[in-house]
Amino acid sequence: MKKTLTLICIIFTISFSNAQTEKETIDFLNSMFSTYMNTFGGMNGLTIKSEIDSKSKNKEFIIEILVDNRQFEISRFSPKNISSIITNPEPSNEYRYIEIISSKNSIFQSYPNSNESKYINRLRLNFTTNSDELNRIKKALIHLMKLNGASFPNQDLFKN
């Protein structure tokens, strides 16, 4: 009887846990991006959103960078192609960064003002913040990718 009651309590706790949804994670990331993005070179906007690709019908994430309030760079990628998300341990030139790394050159990057585009395997996002806040952003990005099918065998969300 005691084991059954314990099992019911565990199931009840798991069922009502407060895991962050995709929308909540995106909202959190956009809030952190607007607070801590590096404004070097007139950059004044950094956002992430999700869409369903019209051709493949798979979910992809879009990161947009604005400079002088105009779209400067758009990066699109499928979470399933992301193999790692890393940070630099020490700031260089007054900023820290997060790199989103794909297993192949599967991050599509375009520049709307010049009609240029290319595929890359690393997307670097620069921030002016301390390492604790940068780590929170990294963990949220990993969580968002895992919610959508990415696997990071060597990255533990609960370890610094």
C-alpha positions in Angstrom: 0.0 0.0 0.0 2.8 2.4 0.9 4.6 1.7 -2.4 1.4 2.3 -4.3 0.9 5.6 -2.6 4.5 6.6 -3.3 4.1 5.7 -6.9 0.9 7.7 -7.3 2.6 10.7 -5.7 5.6 10.5 -8.1 3.3 10.2 -11.1 1.2 13.2 -9.9 4.4 15.3 -9.4 5.7 14.4 -12.8 2.4 15.1 -14.5 2.1 18.6 -13.0 5.8 19.7 -13.3 6.5 23.1 -14.7 8.6 22.3 -17.7 9.0 25.2 -20.0 7.1 25.0 -23.3 8.6 25.9 -26.7 6.7 29.3 -26.7 7.9 30.1 -23.1 11.5 29.2 -24.0 11.4 31.4 -27.2 9.9 34.3 -25.2 12.6 33.9 -22.6 15.3 33.8 -25.2 14.0 36.9 -27.0 13.9 38.7 -23.7 17.5 37.7 -22.9 18.6 38.6 -26.5 17.1 42.1 -26.3 18.8 42.6 -22.9 22.2 41.2 -23.6 22.9 41.4 -27.3 26.1 43.1 -28.4 25.2 46.4 -30.0 28.5 46.8 -31.8 28.2 48.1 -35.4 24.6 49.4 -35.0 23.1 46.0 -34.2 19.8 46.7 -32.4 17.8 43.5 -32.8 18.2 39.8 -32.3 15.2 37.5 -32.3 14.5 33.8 -32.6 11.2 32.2 -33.9 10.0 28.9 -35.2 8.3 28.0 -38.5 7.3 25.0 -40.5 9.3 24.8 -43.7 6.9 24.8 -46.6 8.9 22.2 -48.6 10.0 19.7 -46.1 7.2 20.3 -43.6 9.8 20.2 -40.8 10.2 22.7 -38.0 13.0 25.2 -38.4 14.3 28.0 -36.3 15.0 31.5 -37.7 17.4 33.9 -36.0 17.2 37.4 -37.3 19.7 40.2 -36.7 18.7 43.8 -37.2 21.2 46.6 -37.8 19.9 50.2 -37.8 16.3 48.7 -37.5 16.6 46.8 -40.8 17.0 43.1 -41.4 20.7 42.5 -41.8 21.1 38.7 -41.4 18.7 35.8 -41.3 19.8 32.3 -40.3 17.5 29.2 -40.7 18.2 25.7 -39.4 16.5 22.5 -38.4 17.0 21.6 -34.7 17.7 18.0 -35.7 20.9 19.2 -37.6 22.3 21.0 -34.5 25.1 18.9 -32.9 26.4 21.3 -30.2 25.9 24.7 -28.6 29.0 26.2 -27.0 30.1 29.4 -25.3 33.5 31.1 -25.0 34.8 30.7 -21.5 36.4 34.2 -21.3 35.3 37.4 -22.9 37.2 38.7 -25.9 36.9 42.3 -27.0 34.3 43.0 -24.2 31.8 40.4 -25.4 31.0 36.7 -25.0 29.5 34.5 -27.6 27.4 31.4 -28.1 28.0 29.3 -31.1 25.3 27.0 -32.6 27.0 24.2 -34.5 25.5 22.0 -37.1 26.7 18.5 -37.9 27.0 19.6 -41.5 26.8 22.9 -43.3 23.1 23.0 -42.7 22.6 26.5 -41.3 21.3 28.7 -44.2 22.4 32.3 -43.8 21.1 35.1 -46.0 21.6 38.8 -46.1 18.5 40.5 -47.4 20.1 43.8 -48.3 22.7 42.2 -50.6 20.8 39.2 -51.9 23.7 37.0 -50.8 23.3 33.6 -49.1 25.4 30.7 -48.0 25.4 27.5 -45.9 27.5 27.5 -42.8 28.2 25.1 -39.9 28.6 27.6 -37.1 26.4 30.5 -36.1 27.9 32.9 -33.6 25.8 35.2 -31.5 27.6 37.9 -29.5 26.5 39.2 -26.1 27.6 41.7 -23.5 26.8 39.8 -20.3 28.4 37.8 -17.5 29.1 34.1 -17.9 26.1 33.1 -15.6 23.6 34.9 -17.9 25.3 33.5 -21.0 25.0 30.0 -19.5 21.3 30.6 -18.9 20.9 31.5 -22.6 22.9 28.5 -23.7 20.8 26.2 -21.5 17.6 27.7 -23.0 18.8 27.1 -26.5 19.8 23.5 -25.7 16.3 23.0 -24.1 14.6 24.5 -27.2 16.6 22.3 -29.6 15.9 19.1 -27.5 12.2 19.9 -27.4 12.3 19.7 -31.2 14.4 16.5 -31.8 18.0 17.5 -31.3 20.3 15.3 -29.2 23.3 16.6 -27.4 25.0 13.5 -25.9 27.7 15.5 -24.0 25.7 18.5 -22.8 23.9 18.3 -19.5 21.4 21.1 -18.7 21.9 20.7 -15.0 25.7 21.1 -15.0 27.6 24.3 -15.3 
